[in-house]
Amino acid sequence: MEIHKLQMMAGFTSGIIFMTGSLPMLLKAFKTKDLRSYSVVQLALSNFGNVLYWLYLASLPVGPIWFLQGFTTVSTALMLIFYLRYERRRGGFRVRAAGV
């Protein structure tokens, strides 16, 4: 098997594994509407990091990393939207330092 095909298969497989592992987090957040264990700062920084990463990714050919980054972007954006929407209903946002 050609090394490029093996690399592409590994990229798609790892992307699917990552996405499968992240779906329960998204479903739980949507179903329970309880995001108290998340930090709005962490979610905002993750989204900002995704925007910057897309600038780098634009220089690469389309491949598995594009699909993985697309999923990561959508999932972190959804988590931030869920946080802002559901935590506002709880009575406000809490900015927490990491690890606190």
C-alpha positions, 0 to 999 in steps of 0.5 A: 500500500502506498504511504500516502493512502495509508496516511490518508486512511489514518487521518480519516480513522483518527478523525472519526474516533475523535468525533465519536468521542466528542459527540456524547459531550455535545449530546449531554450539553444539549439534553441537560442544558447544564454546562456549569462544569465548563468555563466561558473563557476556555470555550471562547479561547477554543473558538478563537484558536479555531479561527487562527488554525483555519488561517494555517489550514487554508495553506494545506490541501484538502484532506482529513485534517479539514474535516476534523477541523470542521468538526472541531470548529462546529463542536466548540462553537455549539458548546459556546452557544449552548453555554451562553444560552443556557447559563444566561437562563441560570442567572448569569455567567461565571468566569472561572480560572482553569483548574478552579 
